[in-house]
Each structure stands twice: as C-alpha cells, then as structure tokens.
Amino acid sequence: MKTKKIMLGAFAIAAAVTGGIIFAADHIDSPNVSNTPNDITDLYVFQGETTSNLVFVANTQGLLSPGNTAAARFDENTVLEFNIDNTGDNVEDLVLQCKYDAASNSMKVYGPIAPSETGVRSKIEGTETASVAVTAYGATAVTSASSAGIKVFAGPRDDPFFFDLTQFKKIIAGTATGFLPAGTATDTFAGTNVMSVVVEVPKSMLGGTGKINVWLETKKKI
C-alpha cells in the first residue's frame, strides 16, 4: 500500500538511547489537517521503566472535549510513522509504523524495520510485530506485549502537555517578557484529550548505542 504525506505536523527530536526524556508539541496550526485524525499534537521519546527499552508516544487530535472524546476514532487510512535515524544523517534508517484496523478496532504495529523507501512516500513494511485493542474512553487501559518484547497502547488520554497560551500570546504581542512562574501559569490544555499511541521497544532493535534522531509523521493513503 503506497501512501503519501499530506500537510502534516512532523516533529523531529534527538534522544539518547541510554536514557532521558525528550518531547515536542504542536496543536492545531497545520490548516490542512487541523481537526482531523492526521493532526499531530505531541511526540515523546523516553527510556522505559525497563531501562533496556525505549518508549515512543504519538498523540493526535488535540483539544478533544470530554463530550467529544468517546466518538473520536483513529483513521484506518492513516499510518502513524516514527522515523528513526541512528547514523546521524537525518535519513530514516528504521521506521516504526502504527495502523488502525477498523474491523477489529485495534492498532497494529509494524517494525522497527529498515524502510524500502525513504522520504515523503511510504508503504507498510514487513509483517505485523504487535497489536492492541483500542481502549475505550473512560475504560481501564488495555496494553499488550508481543513475543519480541514490544508493548503497545492505543486510545484516548488526557493531554499531557502543559502550555499557557494566554501568556504566550502576550509574549508575542510584546506585553509580557516571559512565562509565569510555576504554580501561577494556566494550562490551556487542561481538561482536553488526545488520541494516543504508545509503543515500547527494546533498545536492541533500534541499532546504535548513542544518540538517535526521531521524527513523527502521519501519512494518508491516496
């Protein structure tokens, strides 16, 4: 299945395979994908509770109200793709692909695997390496673990990113010089939800032992 990138919010970050937490966020400023399942809000990469694992988190469909969250769905024609560069040349050496299957209401994971094609076009690579039933809004989280040690979660979650948009607008307008101290700022995203996919992968499957570059894309079938 060939897919093509469409006006997406693509995040790029660098993370140490040995540990640490790296994150990036963006909410509703890509006009062609705003308010669609393709709108990326957050990318997180951090060391797992098991220190030999690395966790990849993709959040989409930001600013979902509690009243709208139960009806939110992943798009079966969209692939969430974590691109992993472990050689420092900013070209993906591995991809970790997540695709929703509507028939089984599950998220299927492919990779990490070397892609047959790099750049804006992709196809599903290799065979399924893990899958999990999508957790319903308000239900206890459903997770699964594959025989290869890959763990997966998919479903709605409270937006974890803290951002004071009102103060940010004041800074842009020149009426404030910086963000407010901890405890006095207002979280604009409080009370809103995202659709989240979390994949925990053994570091041994990622290649290299130092820094990796990671970027997240949503790619829609055309």
C-alpha positions as CSV (number, residue, x, y, z in Angstrom):
1,M,0.0,0.0,0.0
2,K,1.6,3.2,-1.1
3,T,0.9,6.3,1.0
4,K,1.8,10.0,0.6
5,K,2.5,12.6,3.3
6,I,-0.2,15.3,3.4
7,M,0.5,18.7,5.0
8,L,1.4,17.2,8.3
9,G,2.8,18.4,11.6
10,A,6.1,16.5,11.6
11,F,8.2,16.6,14.7
12,A,11.9,16.0,14.8
13,I,13.9,15.4,18.1
14,A,17.1,13.9,19.2
15,A,17.1,11.4,22.1
16,A,19.9,9.4,23.8
17,V,19.3,5.7,23.6
18,T,20.8,5.5,27.1
19,G,18.0,7.5,28.7
20,G,16.4,10.9,29.2
21,I,13.1,12.3,28.1
22,I,12.5,14.3,25.0
23,F,9.2,15.8,23.9
24,A,7.7,18.2,21.3
25,A,4.2,19.6,21.0
26,D,2.1,21.4,18.4
27,H,-1.6,22.0,18.4
28,I,-3.9,22.9,15.5
29,D,-1.7,25.1,13.3
30,S,-1.4,22.9,10.2
31,P,-4.5,24.1,8.3
32,N,-5.0,21.1,6.0
33,V,-5.1,18.6,8.8
34,S,-6.5,20.6,11.8
35,N,-9.4,18.8,13.5
36,T,-8.6,15.6,11.6
37,P,-7.1,12.3,12.7
38,N,-3.9,13.3,11.0
39,D,-3.2,16.3,13.2
40,I,-0.2,15.6,15.4
41,T,-0.1,17.3,18.8
42,D,2.8,15.6,20.6
43,L,5.8,13.4,20.2
44,Y,7.6,11.9,23.2
45,V,10.6,9.6,23.4
46,F,11.9,8.4,26.7
47,Q,13.5,5.5,28.5
48,G,11.1,2.8,29.7
49,E,10.6,1.6,33.2
50,T,12.6,-1.3,32.0
51,T,15.8,0.6,31.2
52,S,16.6,-1.6,28.2
53,N,13.6,-0.3,26.4
54,L,12.7,3.0,24.7
55,V,9.2,4.4,24.6
56,F,7.7,6.2,21.6
57,V,4.5,8.2,22.1
58,A,2.4,9.8,19.3
59,N,-0.5,12.0,20.2
60,T,-3.1,13.3,17.7
61,Q,-6.4,15.0,17.5
62,G,-5.7,17.6,20.2
63,L,-8.2,19.7,22.2
64,L,-10.9,17.0,22.3
65,S,-13.5,17.9,24.8
66,P,-14.7,15.2,27.2
67,G,-18.0,15.2,25.5
68,N,-16.4,14.5,22.1
69,T,-13.8,12.1,23.1
70,A,-15.9,8.9,23.2
71,A,-16.7,9.4,19.5
72,A,-13.1,10.1,18.4
73,R,-11.5,7.4,16.2
74,F,-8.2,6.6,14.6
75,D,-8.3,6.7,10.8
76,E,-7.8,3.4,9.1
77,N,-6.4,5.1,6.0
78,T,-3.6,6.9,8.0
79,V,-0.3,5.5,9.1
80,L,1.4,6.9,12.2
81,E,5.1,6.6,11.4
82,F,8.0,7.1,13.8
83,N,11.1,7.6,11.7
84,I,14.4,6.7,13.4
85,D,17.8,7.9,12.3
86,N,20.6,6.1,14.1
87,T,23.5,7.2,11.9
88,G,23.2,11.0,12.2
89,D,22.5,11.7,8.5
90,N,18.8,12.8,9.1
91,V,17.5,10.0,6.9
92,E,15.4,7.3,8.5
93,D,17.3,4.0,9.0
94,L,14.3,2.4,10.7
95,V,10.5,3.0,10.8
96,L,8.0,2.1,13.4
97,Q,4.6,2.1,11.8
98,C,1.2,2.1,13.5
99,K,-2.0,1.5,11.5
100,Y,-5.6,1.3,12.8
101,D,-7.7,-1.7,11.8
102,A,-11.4,-0.7,12.0
103,A,-12.7,-4.3,11.6
104,S,-11.0,-5.4,14.8
105,N,-10.9,-1.9,16.5
106,S,-7.2,-2.5,17.1
107,M,-3.9,-0.7,16.5
108,K,-1.3,-2.8,14.6
109,V,2.4,-2.2,14.8
110,Y,5.0,-2.9,12.1
111,G,8.7,-2.7,12.7
112,P,11.1,-1.3,13.7
113,I,12.4,-2.2,10.3
114,A,14.5,-0.7,7.6
115,P,12.2,1.1,5.1
116,S,12.3,0.1,1.4
117,E,11.7,3.8,0.5
118,T,12.6,7.0,2.5
119,G,11.1,10.4,2.4
120,V,7.5,11.5,1.9
121,R,6.2,8.2,0.5
122,S,5.8,5.0,2.5
123,K,4.3,1.6,2.4
124,I,3.6,-0.8,5.2
125,E,6.9,-2.6,5.9
126,G,7.3,-6.2,6.8
127,T,4.8,-8.1,8.9
128,E,2.9,-7.2,12.0
129,T,5.1,-7.2,15.1
130,A,2.5,-6.3,17.7
131,S,-1.2,-5.2,18.1
132,V,-3.5,-4.0,20.8
133,A,-7.3,-3.4,21.1
134,V,-8.1,0.3,21.3
135,T,-9.0,1.4,24.8
136,A,-12.5,3.0,25.0
137,Y,-12.8,6.4,26.7
138,G,-13.1,6.0,30.4
139,A,-12.2,2.3,30.4
140,T,-9.2,0.8,32.1
141,A,-6.1,1.0,29.8
142,V,-5.6,-2.1,27.6
143,T,-2.0,-2.9,26.8
144,S,-0.4,-5.8,25.0
145,A,3.1,-7.3,24.7
146,S,4.5,-9.2,21.8
147,S,6.8,-12.2,21.8
148,A,9.6,-9.8,20.6
149,G,9.1,-7.6,23.7
150,I,7.2,-4.8,22.0
151,K,4.5,-3.3,24.2
152,V,1.6,-1.2,22.8
153,F,-1.3,1.0,24.0
154,A,-3.8,2.9,21.8
155,G,-6.7,5.1,22.9
156,P,-7.8,8.4,24.4
157,R,-5.8,10.1,27.1
158,D,-5.7,13.4,28.9
159,D,-3.5,15.8,27.0
160,P,-0.2,15.6,28.9
161,F,1.4,18.8,27.5
162,F,1.3,21.9,29.7
163,F,1.1,25.2,27.9
164,D,-0.1,28.7,28.9
165,L,-1.4,30.0,25.6
166,T,-2.7,33.3,27.0
167,Q,0.7,34.2,28.3
168,F,2.4,33.1,25.1
169,K,0.2,35.5,23.1
170,K,1.2,38.3,25.5
171,I,4.8,37.5,24.9
172,I,4.3,37.5,21.1
173,A,2.4,40.9,21.4
174,G,5.3,42.4,23.4
175,T,3.2,42.9,26.5
176,A,5.0,40.3,28.6
177,T,8.7,39.3,28.8
178,G,8.3,35.7,29.7
179,F,6.2,32.8,31.0
180,L,4.8,32.9,34.5
181,P,6.4,31.0,37.4
182,A,5.4,27.5,38.2
183,G,2.1,27.4,40.2
184,T,0.8,30.7,38.7
185,A,0.5,29.7,35.0
186,T,-2.7,28.4,33.4
187,D,-2.7,25.2,31.4
188,T,-4.7,25.9,28.2
189,F,-4.9,22.2,27.5
190,A,-6.3,21.2,30.9
191,G,-9.5,19.2,30.6
192,T,-8.9,18.3,27.0
193,N,-7.9,14.9,25.5
194,V,-5.8,13.4,22.7
195,M,-5.8,10.1,20.8
196,S,-2.6,8.4,21.9
197,V,-0.4,5.6,20.6
198,V,2.4,4.3,22.8
199,V,5.0,1.8,21.7
200,E,7.7,0.5,23.9
201,V,10.6,-1.2,22.1
202,P,13.7,-3.0,23.2
203,K,16.7,-0.8,22.5
204,S,18.5,-3.7,20.9
205,M,16.0,-3.4,18.0
206,L,16.9,0.2,17.3
207,G,20.6,-0.1,16.3
208,G,23.4,2.1,17.7
209,T,24.2,2.9,21.3
210,G,24.4,6.7,21.2
211,K,22.0,9.4,20.1
212,I,19.2,8.8,17.7
213,N,17.0,11.3,15.8
214,V,13.3,10.7,15.8
215,W,10.5,12.3,13.8
216,L,6.8,11.5,13.6
217,E,4.6,11.7,10.5
218,T,1.1,10.9,9.7
219,K,0.8,9.6,6.2
220,K,-2.6,9.1,4.5
221,K,-3.5,6.6,1.8
222,I,-4.3,8.3,-1.6
